[in-house]
Amino acid sequence: MLGKKRSFAENILILGLGGVIDGNLDARLIQGSAMSIDCWREANAESIDVLIAVTDNDAVNMLAAMIADRFGIPLKIARVRSLDFDSNDSVLNADDLKIDLIIHPEELAAQEIVRLVKRTAGNEIIDIADGQTQVMATRVHEASPLAHQKLKTLSMTHNTFPFRVVAIARGITTILPGGDHEILPQDQVLIMASKKDLPKLMAMTGVKQQRRHRVMILGGGLVGCRVAELMGKDVQVKIVEKDETRAAELCQRLDHVEVLHGDGSDAEALDLAGLTDMDTFITTTGENETNIMSCMLAKHLMTTGNGGTRSNERKTISLVNKEEYLVLAATSGSDIALNKKVLAANEILKFIRRGELLSVAHLHGFDAEVVEILAAPDSPITRIPLSKIDPSFYGKILIGGVYRDEQWKIAVGDTRILPNERVIVVCKSLHLKDVHKLFLG
């Protein structure tokens, strides 16, 4: 199935819409094979700006990119599960295949899970603006100085150095907060400050070094195995794998991981595997129901085990392959539910839209991006102070900082962005287009 869609200034040709077609999609649909040159001609391939090849067949996606190159399509994006084509020393690499962006859904899911685990395990420091400004991600506990504080109260109480809370992750929701927002226990918060003020920020928030984190992964497939590899030796990892042959393979491949053969959907098996001693439980099997139900079971065992000690700190993460199951998973036993298709779609959208941006950094675990952008002359953002911005942008875009007088300064309500100034913006992942509208006119 081919879909030709008009988006922004580009004509986009999508191969592999298949089962995701619905009546709300603004696209011209062409029934046929991605390998049929007649179908390409019917889609007017010569006028296409972007190809997105996301069929279930990697070979078709790679060949489609080469066909697109012959038609003169300038930007080619293809889904490829194997990591073998993503390095310069590969027998065939992205340049050979004429692919501008290779999407690895399993790799995206694994990297997202690892970032989530590390964020849960402690505190994460993210460099932006060439490292001159940093964003600290930290979890708020009941005894934290941040707990039950409104942002405007924080800024008045701690006014010896500039900082700004730019995002709050609460459950499955990401909030771009205003002054009246209150920080609650168990929130994950992102706080922006200059690099030189980071020690003061850590002291203010009561950040302490966390003990070693312990993780159990149910399922040793592509995602589960890759998560264990990416964790390295800083995190104690156990994998529970149902297939005996695969478990033996994992034992040989992952020398720093404890691999157990067993049924992770069985309460007794999880208990014997040491679930009650774990900090995070992750389900990455290929079965949606197993992932969701096992998280429900694990959540119950982790909450009741050991008298409920640290039960609020124990987290479950499930990989869900059907988008319609995401809400079910997140409202049942999973603290966080991930979907490979959604992760891949976000990656593609960022890649297409980032052309006029200086940089884009995704805040893993938050539905948000940190964008560095130049304010175009006479763009809407340059005409009024930040406090007067159109209310429709509230909760979607937050101006974090501006580069002025050869240093980054935290932006506040009366800050007015000048033409051609570099600005740091935090926005919801699906609102990069609104950043374009505000800064580029």
Buried (B, 14 or more C-beta within 10 A) or exposed (E): BBBBBEBEEBBBBBBBBEEBEEEEEEBEBBEBBBBEEEBBEBBEBEEBBBBBBBBEBBEBBBBBBBBBBEBEBEBBBBBBBBBEBBEEEBEEBBEEBBBBBBBBBBBBBBBBBBBBBBBBBBBBEBEBBEEBBBBBBBBBBEEBBBBEBBBEBBBEEBEEBBBBBBBBBBEBEBBBBBBEBBBBBBBBBBBBBBBEBBEBBBEBBBBEEEEEBBBBBBBBBBBBBBBBBBBEEEBBBBBBBBEEEBBEBBBEEBEEBBBBBBBBBBBEBBEEBBBBEBBBBBBBBEEBEBBBBBBBBBBEBBEEBEEEEEEEBBBBBBBBBEEEBBEBBBEBBBBBBBBBBBBBBBBBBBBBBBEEBBBBBBBBBBBBBBBBBBBBEEBBBBEEEBEEBEEEBEBBBBBBBBBBEEEBBBBBEEBBBEEEBBBBBBBBBEBBEBBBBBBBE
